[in-house]
């Protein structure tokens, strides 16, 4: 499967010094020979990081014939609209306001304070803390504040 091959080569590439803060979030193969690759970084993800990743992938795709001759590839950050998928994304967003939708459909908003191996802790109203197990989370989105 192309997505697995791409994940494998990217994970190896992200061990190299110039992109060592980067990590793969997801790879999607869409109709009409389009690949959408979301990457993130423990620090600030730059356009240069996305460009390097895209060129690296183009080389591997063409060298190995993983896609038809005509294809498009989009390498970018998942963006603020997409929910967090990886533990590493939660860690990166400590200190930011988040909206957590639980499996029981309850939504909790608060400042992401702590990220543990199996849970997160949010500072909710009245400076109280609420610990939530990852197993109970359906979706977490970071909330943008324009203050």
Beta strands, then each sheet from edge to edge (+ up, - down):
strand 1: 22-30
strand 2: 34-41
strand 3: 72-76
strand 4: 97-102
strand 5: 107-115
strand 6: 119-123
strand 7: 129-133
strand 8: 137-142
sheet 1: 1+ 2- 3-
sheet 2: 7+ 6- 5+ 4- 8+
end
